[in-house]
Amino acid sequence: MFLNDDFLLSTDMAKTLYHEHAANMPIIDYHCHLDPKEIYENQPFRNLTEAWLAGDHYKWRLMRANGVPESHITGDASDYDKFLAWARTVPRTVGNPLYSWTHLELRRFFGIRELLNEETAPRIWDEVNAQLASERFKRRNIIKHAGVKLVCTTDDPADTLEYHRLLREEEQDFRVLPTFRPDKALNLDAPGFPDWIKRLEEAAGRKVDSYAALLKALKERVDFFHEQGCRLSDHALDVLKYRAGDAAEVEAIFAKRLAGESLTPDEITVYRTELLSALIGMYRENNWTMQLHIHALRNNNTPMFRRLGPDTGYDALNDLPLAGPLSQLLDRAELGAGLPKTILYSLNPNDYPVLLTLMGCYQKEVPGKLQLGSGWWYNDTRSGMRQQLSLFAEHSLLSGFVGMLTDSRSFLSYTRHEYFRRVLCELLGEWAARGEAPDDAAFLGGIVEDISYNNAASYFGF
């Protein structure tokens, strides 16, 4: 039966591991894109389209693949018509994780067991919207009732973190902590870089008119974030290149950019290499965990990028060389004060063996100090999760894995943790059935509990 109590659990051991060990573990969502302002203001959603489809480029891509006009995806169609367009698409998504996720969210949050399609859409629309209007479905209550204990948002160094402070003073059921995301500092060639420097100056209360001043300002912001509870950084390294430079060279590059002069690709690489290396030292000093998200190829459809902007469903996998530049970056850190705790993600699963074997060269001090990040974006499917888990186990210590995250802008995405835990239990159950792991539910159940929650709770040092 579709989505029954034992879905994805193909062995008796898998069923035991999930129901007795995984199902009731709380959640640490250590990487997401929820807006702390939305969490604090705690408003109800006006309807299911706002809760489900706004900003969700996972769904948008499938709707486009189904021939839905853009007016009913990101355009000016009514919320109800957009929902109907999704409802017509859902039956055609069988085999895609969104088919399971859509119905898991309907069941777990709203108690609706009907399949979503064009016929059932009006009933589901009315029923869910009635529930969304209740106190239970305000933003914070959704998080609380999903069993979430801690959320890490994604925050720019120039952010004031005012809503994190307000949440810390007010919210008792779960914690919301910032994550330091300095992409705009590294993207020297971005058109908005000078404007971002002005924002940083306002936040830091100092003039940033040199590379040395930039480093001081970022160090002060790292310290400020740390005081606010931040224990992670995050980087979108779509392209990872390495070329070292000396202080005078980087100062000259920074000055050229502020003067509005064009930069060569080599100059941009030198700047990014030196700044990222400096930031790694700051993370190590504060005992933070560094996350590197590598090899997204973004904004591939130029007309749609001009029309809609970034993060609208036009990104893909990249396949540039990785081993050499990543090794140089990691080794440089190790030659200095040492690497911080590090999680390596790649959008291209062909990179997993590279990441895993490089990780093994720098493990020390902390169990699982370097981690292969969970199946990310296009890889958070059943097969993608299984591939990441299997390769992690084959090349490192899966038992030390810090587990799943949502990487989501949706308050209803916490069922992905259930989906991941079922996949994890399915895999361990298969190992036990084949004699690759002990047929010992207590032993394997401890590993499941650790990956579901305990490892993250101890690893990050919140």
C-alpha positions in Angstrom: 0.0 0.0 0.0 1.3 3.5 -0.9 3.0 5.2 2.0 1.9 2.6 4.5 3.7 2.4 7.9 6.4 0.3 6.4 7.0 2.1 3.1 10.6 1.8 1.9 11.3 -0.7 4.8 11.9 -3.9 2.9 13.1 -6.1 5.7 12.0 -6.9 9.2 15.3 -5.4 10.5 14.5 -2.2 8.6 11.1 -2.0 10.1 12.5 -2.5 13.6 15.2 0.1 13.1 12.8 2.7 11.9 9.9 2.2 14.2 11.9 1.6 17.4 14.9 3.8 16.8 14.5 6.4 14.1 10.8 7.5 14.1 10.7 9.5 17.3 14.2 11.0 17.3 14.1 14.9 17.3 15.4 16.9 14.4 18.4 19.2 14.1 18.0 21.1 10.8 21.6 22.4 10.6 21.3 23.9 7.1 18.2 25.5 5.7 17.0 28.7 4.0 14.1 29.7 6.2 13.8 33.4 6.9 14.4 34.2 10.6 12.1 37.2 10.2 9.3 34.8 9.0 9.9 32.5 11.9 9.8 35.4 14.4 6.7 37.1 13.0 5.0 33.7 13.1 2.2 34.5 10.7 -0.2 31.9 9.3 0.0 31.1 5.6 -2.8 32.6 3.6 -3.3 29.3 1.7 -1.6 26.1 0.5 0.0 27.8 -2.5 1.9 30.2 -0.3 2.9 27.4 2.0 3.8 24.9 -0.7 4.6 26.5 -4.1 6.1 29.9 -3.3 9.8 29.8 -4.0 9.9 26.0 -4.5 11.9 25.5 -7.6 11.8 21.7 -7.1 8.1 21.8 -8.0 8.5 24.6 -10.6 10.9 22.4 -12.6 8.4 19.5 -12.7 5.5 21.8 -13.6 7.5 23.2 -16.5 8.4 19.7 -17.6 4.6 19.0 -17.6 4.0 21.9 -19.9 2.5 24.2 -17.3 2.6 27.9 -18.5 4.9 30.2 -16.5 1.9 32.3 -15.6 0.7 29.4 -13.4 4.2 28.8 -11.9 5.8 32.2 -11.1 3.4 34.5 -13.0 0.2 36.3 -12.3 -2.3 33.4 -12.2 -4.4 33.2 -9.0 -3.1 31.1 -6.1 -5.9 28.6 -6.7 -5.0 28.2 -10.4 -1.4 27.6 -9.5 -2.4 25.0 -7.0 -4.5 23.3 -9.6 -1.6 23.3 -12.0 0.5 21.5 -9.4 -2.4 19.1 -8.6 -2.5 18.2 -12.3 1.2 17.6 -12.4 1.5 15.5 -9.2 0.1 12.2 -10.7 2.8 12.4 -13.4 5.6 12.7 -10.9 5.5 9.0 -9.8 9.1 7.9 -9.3 10.2 11.4 -8.4 10.7 12.0 -4.6 8.2 14.9 -4.9 5.4 12.4 -5.4 6.2 10.8 -2.0 7.1 14.2 -0.3 3.9 15.8 -1.5 1.7 13.1 0.0 3.8 12.7 3.1 3.3 16.4 3.8 -0.4 16.1 3.3 -0.6 13.1 5.7 1.8 14.1 8.4 0.8 17.8 8.7 -2.9 17.8 7.7 -4.0 14.2 8.1 -5.1 13.9 4.5 -4.7 10.5 3.0 -6.3 11.1 -0.4 -4.0 11.2 -3.5 -3.7 14.7 -4.9 -4.9 15.0 -8.4 -7.2 17.2 -10.4 -10.3 15.5 -9.0 -9.4 15.7 -5.4 -7.7 19.1 -5.6 -10.8 21.2 -4.6 -11.5 19.2 -1.5 -7.9 19.2 -0.4 -7.6 22.9 -1.1 -10.6 23.7 1.2 -9.5 21.3 3.9 -5.9 22.4 4.1 -6.7 26.1 3.9 -9.1 25.7 6.8 -6.3 24.1 8.9 -3.7 26.6 7.8 -5.9 29.4 9.3 -5.6 27.8 12.8 -3.1 28.5 15.5 -1.4 25.2 15.0 -0.2 26.2 11.5 1.6 29.4 12.3 5.2 29.2 11.3 6.7 28.4 14.7 4.1 25.8 15.5 4.8 23.9 12.3 8.5 23.7 13.3 7.6 22.7 16.9 5.1 20.0 15.9 7.6 18.5 13.4 9.9 17.6 16.4 12.5 20.2 15.5 14.9 21.2 18.3 17.2 23.5 16.4 17.2 25.3 13.1 20.3 27.0 11.5 19.4 29.6 8.9 21.7 31.0 6.2 22.8 34.6 6.9 25.0 37.2 5.2 27.9 38.7 7.2 26.2 42.1 7.0 23.0 40.9 8.5 22.1 42.5 11.9 20.7 39.1 13.2 18.0 41.1 15.0 15.4 38.4 14.5 17.7 35.7 15.9 18.1 37.9 19.0 14.3 38.3 19.3 13.7 34.6 18.8 16.3 33.8 21.5 14.5 36.0 23.9 11.0 34.7 23.1 10.9 31.2 21.7 11.3 28.3 24.2 10.5 25.2 22.2 13.3 25.2 19.7 16.4 27.3 18.9 17.1 29.3 15.8 20.8 30.0 15.1 22.6 31.9 12.3 25.0 30.4 9.8 27.8 32.6 8.4 27.5 32.7 4.6 30.1 35.1 3.1 29.5 34.4 -0.6 29.1 38.1 -1.4 32.5 38.8 0.1 34.1 36.2 -2.1 32.2 37.1 -5.3 34.4 40.0 -6.1 33.3 40.1 -9.7 29.6 40.3 -8.9 27.9 43.5 -10.1 26.6 44.2 -6.6 29.9 43.9 -4.8 30.5 47.6 -4.2 27.0 48.0 -2.8 27.6 45.0 -0.5 30.8 46.5 0.8 28.7 49.5 1.9 26.3 47.2 3.7 29.3 45.6 5.4 30.7 49.0 6.4 27.3 49.8 8.1 27.2 46.5 9.9 30.8 46.6 11.0 30.9 50.3 11.8 34.2 50.8 10.0 35.4 51.9 6.6 36.3 49.0 4.2 38.5 50.7 1.8 41.3 48.0 1.6 41.7 44.3 1.7 43.2 44.6 5.2 40.1 46.5 6.3 37.9 43.8 4.7 39.6 41.1 6.8 39.2 43.1 10.0 35.5 43.7 9.3 34.9 40.1 8.5 36.7 39.0 11.6 34.6 41.3 13.7 31.4 39.9 12.0 32.6 36.3 12.7 33.0 37.2 16.4 29.6 38.9 16.4 28.0 35.8 14.8 29.7 33.6 17.4 28.2 35.7 20.2 24.8 35.1 18.7 25.2 31.4 18.8 26.6 30.7 15.3 28.7 27.6 15.0 28.7 27.0 11.2 29.8 28.7 8.1 28.6 27.9 4.6 30.0 28.6 1.1 28.5 28.1 -2.3 31.7 27.3 -4.2 30.1 26.7 -7.6 33.6 26.8 -9.1 36.6 25.9 -7.0 39.9 27.1 -8.2 43.2 27.6 -6.3 45.9 30.2 -6.9 47.9 31.7 -4.0 49.0 35.3 -3.9 50.8 37.6 -1.5 49.2 40.4 0.5 50.3 43.2 -1.9 48.8 41.4 -4.8 45.5 40.9 -3.1 45.4 44.5 -2.0 46.0 45.6 -5.5 43.2 43.4 -6.8 40.8 44.7 -4.2 41.7 48.3 -5.0 41.1 47.7 -8.7 37.6 46.4 -8.0 36.6 49.3 -5.8 37.9 51.7 -8.5 35.6 50.0 -11.0 38.4 48.5 -13.1 37.9 45.1 -14.8 39.7 42.0 -13.3 41.3 39.0 -15.0 40.1 35.5 -14.2 43.5 34.9 -12.5 43.1 37.9 -10.3 39.6 36.8 -9.2 41.0 33.4 -8.4 43.8 34.8 -6.3 41.4 37.0 -4.3 39.0 34.1 -3.6 41.8 31.8 -2.7 43.4 34.2 -0.2 40.1 35.3 1.3 38.7 31.8 1.7 42.0 30.7 3.3 41.8 33.6 5.8 38.2 32.7 6.6 39.1 29.1 7.2 41.5 30.3 9.8 38.8 32.3 11.5 36.5 29.3 11.6 39.2 27.1 13.1 39.8 29.7 15.8 36.2 29.7 16.8 35.7 25.9 16.5 33.1 26.3 13.9 32.1 23.8 11.2 32.8 24.8 7.7 30.4 23.7 4.9 31.5 23.8 1.3 28.8 23.4 -1.4 30.5 22.6 -4.6 29.7 22.3 -8.3 26.3 23.9 -9.0 26.1 25.3 -12.5 23.7 28.1 -12.0 21.3 30.3 -14.2 21.7 28.2 -17.4 18.7 29.7 -19.1 19.6 33.3 -19.9 16.2 34.6 -21.0 14.6 33.1 -17.8 17.3 34.4 -15.6 16.7 37.9 -17.0 13.0 37.5 -16.4 13.0 35.8 -12.9 16.5 36.1 -11.5 18.4 33.4 -9.6 17.1 30.3 -7.7 14.1 29.8 -9.9 14.8 26.3 -11.3 17.4 26.8 -13.9 20.5 25.4 -12.2 22.3 22.1 -13.0 25.3 19.9 -12.1 28.8 21.1 -12.9 31.7 18.8 -13.8 34.9 20.9 -13.5 38.1 19.4 -12.1 38.0 19.3 -8.3 40.7 17.1 -6.7 43.7 19.4 -7.3 42.3 22.7 -6.1 40.4 21.2 -3.2 43.6 19.4 -2.0 45.6 22.6 -2.2 42.9 24.5 -0.2 42.7 21.8 2.5 46.4 21.3 2.7 47.1 25.0 3.1 44.8 25.1 6.0 46.5 22.1 7.6 49.9 23.7 7.1 48.6 26.6 9.2 46.5 26.2 12.3 44.7 23.2 10.9 41.4 22.6 9.3 38.1 23.3 11.1 35.5 20.6 11.2 34.4 20.5 7.6 31.4 19.1 5.6 32.0 18.7 1.9 29.0 18.6 -0.5 29.0 18.3 -4.2 26.0 18.6 -6.5 27.7 16.2 -8.8 27.7 12.7 -7.2 30.6 11.7 -9.4 32.7 13.8 -7.0 31.9 11.7 -4.0 34.9 9.4 -4.2 37.2 12.5 -4.7 35.7 14.1 -1.6 35.8 10.9 0.5 39.4 10.0 -0.3 40.6 13.6 0.3 38.6 13.7 3.6 40.6 10.6 4.8 43.9 12.5 4.4 42.9 15.1 7.1 41.0 13.3 9.7 42.2 13.9 13.3 41.2 15.3 16.7 37.4 14.9 16.4 35.5 11.8 15.4 34.2 12.4 11.8 36.0 15.8 11.6 35.6 15.8 7.9 32.2 14.6 6.6 30.6 13.9 3.2 27.5 16.0 3.2 24.1 14.5 2.8 22.6 14.0 -0.7 22.2 17.6 -1.7 19.5 19.2 -4.0 19.3 16.8 -7.0 20.7 14.0 -4.9 18.2 14.0 -2.1 16.3 11.2 -3.8 16.1 7.6 -2.6 18.9 6.5 -4.9 20.9 9.6 -4.3 20.7 9.1 -0.5 21.6 5.5 -0.8 24.6 6.3 -3.0 25.9 8.9 -0.5 25.3 6.6 2.5 26.9 3.6 0.8 30.0 5.4 -0.4 30.4 7.2 3.0 30.3 3.8 4.6 32.8 2.2 2.2 35.4 5.0 2.4 34.9 6.4 6.0 32.8 5.9 9.1 29.1 6.2 8.3 28.4 5.7 12.0 29.8 9.2 12.6 27.6 10.9 10.0 25.8 14.1 11.1 22.7 13.1 9.0 20.0 14.9 7.1 19.2 18.5 6.6 16.4 20.2 4.7 18.3 22.8 2.6 14.8 24.2 2.1 12.8 27.4 2.1 9.6 25.5 3.0 8.2 25.1 6.5 6.6 21.9 5.4 9.8 20.1 4.3 10.6 18.3 7.6 9.0 15.1 6.3 12.3 14.8 4.3 13.9 13.7 7.6 11.4 10.9 7.8 12.1 9.9 4.2 15.9 10.0 4.8 15.6 7.9 8.0 13.5 5.3 6.2 16.1 5.1 3.5 18.9 4.8 6.1 17.0 2.0 7.9 16.3 0.3 4.6 20.0 0.2 3.7 21.1 -1.1 7.1 18.4 -3.7 7.1 19.6 -4.9 3.7 23.2 -5.2 5.1 21.9 -7.3 8.0 19.9 -9.5 5.7 22.9 -10.2 3.5 25.2 -10.8 6.4 27.2 -7.7 5.9 26.2 -6.3 9.3 25.2 -8.0 12.5 21.6 -9.1 12.8 21.5 -7.0 16.0 18.7 -4.4 16.3 20.2 -2.8 19.4 23.6 -2.3 17.8 22.3 -1.0 14.5 19.6 1.0 16.2 22.2 2.9 18.1 23.8 3.8 14.8 20.5 4.9 13.4 19.8 7.1 16.5 23.2 8.6 16.2 22.9 9.5 12.5 19.3 10.8 13.1 20.2 13.2 15.9 22.9 12.4 18.4 25.9 12.9 16.1 24.7 16.4 15.0 24.0 17.3 18.6 27.5 16.5 19.7 29.5 17.4 16.5 28.4 21.1 16.1 28.9 22.3 19.6 25.8 24.4 19.7 
